[in-house]
Amino acid sequence: MSLLLKALAGAAVVVVIALVSRTRSYYLAGLVPLFPTFGLVAHYIVGTERSVSDLRATILFGLWGVIPYCAYLGALYFLAGRMKLGWALASALVAWGAAAALLLFAWRRS
């Protein structure tokens, strides 16, 4: 049942993004995914199943996790006018993956 609720929350976010993208305020579609829907779920689960120290480490890692997202957005912004959308999105995902890998490497070494 818990997994079904999480899937429904994700589907609701997708529907909201689709609806917002059709309005005059289409740019808000870039803000909707940043609502901490999944952050709430992750922090609740870690907070109820692990120690406060583990929760705080999860929160700190989430703060650093903004870096790969910024790499994705920066790459997509740069590439959107230079190549077809599908290739730009794929390339931006590669940038996200590279930044995420660097983050994981740095986090594990600290």
C-alpha positions in Angstrom: 0.0 0.0 0.0 2.9 2.4 0.8 4.5 1.8 -2.6 1.1 2.5 -4.3 0.8 5.9 -2.4 4.3 6.8 -3.5 3.5 6.0 -7.1 0.3 8.0 -7.0 2.3 11.0 -5.6 4.7 10.8 -8.5 1.9 10.5 -11.0 0.2 13.5 -9.4 3.4 15.6 -9.9 3.5 14.6 -13.5 -0.1 15.7 -14.0 0.5 19.0 -12.3 3.5 19.6 -14.5 1.5 18.8 -17.7 -1.3 21.1 -16.6 1.0 24.0 -15.6 2.9 23.7 -18.8 -0.3 24.6 -20.8 -0.9 27.8 -18.9 0.5 31.3 -19.5 2.8 30.6 -16.6 4.3 27.6 -18.3 7.7 28.4 -16.7 6.3 27.3 -13.4 6.6 23.7 -14.7 10.3 24.1 -13.9 9.4 24.8 -10.2 6.9 22.0 -9.7 9.4 19.1 -9.7 11.4 20.9 -7.0 8.5 20.6 -4.6 10.0 18.2 -2.0 7.4 15.4 -2.5 10.0 12.7 -2.6 12.2 14.5 -0.1 9.4 14.4 2.4 9.0 10.6 1.8 12.8 10.0 2.0 13.2 12.1 5.1 10.2 10.5 6.8 11.5 7.0 6.1 15.0 7.7 7.2 13.8 9.7 10.2 11.6 6.9 11.4 13.9 4.0 10.6 17.4 5.5 11.4 19.0 7.8 13.9 18.8 11.6 13.9 22.5 11.6 12.9 21.6 9.5 9.8 18.7 11.8 9.0 21.0 14.8 9.2 23.5 13.1 6.9 20.8 12.4 4.4 19.7 16.1 4.6 23.3 17.3 4.1 23.8 14.9 1.1 20.5 16.3 -0.3 21.9 19.8 -0.1 25.0 18.7 -2.1 22.7 16.8 -4.4 21.6 20.1 -5.9 25.0 20.2 -7.8 24.1 17.4 -10.3 20.7 19.0 -10.9 22.5 22.4 -11.6 24.8 20.5 -14.0 21.7 19.1 -15.7 20.0 22.4 -16.0 23.2 24.2 -17.1 23.9 21.7 -19.8 20.3 21.7 -21.0 20.2 25.5 -21.1 23.3 25.6 -23.2 22.4 22.7 -25.5 18.7 23.4 -26.0 19.3 25.8 -28.9 22.2 23.9 -30.4 20.7 20.4 -31.0 17.5 18.5 -31.2 15.6 18.3 -27.9 16.0 14.6 -27.4 19.8 14.8 -27.8 20.0 17.9 -25.6 18.0 16.0 -22.9 20.2 12.9 -23.2 23.3 15.0 -23.0 22.0 16.9 -20.0 21.4 13.5 -18.3 25.0 12.5 -19.0 26.1 15.8 -17.3 23.8 15.0 -14.4 25.3 11.4 -14.2 28.8 12.7 -14.3 28.2 15.3 -11.6 26.4 12.7 -9.5 29.2 10.2 -9.8 31.7 12.9 -8.7 29.5 13.8 -5.8 29.3 10.1 -4.7 33.0 9.7 -5.1 33.7 12.8 -3.0 31.1 11.9 -0.4 32.5 8.5 0.2 36.1 9.8 0.5 35.1 12.3 3.2 
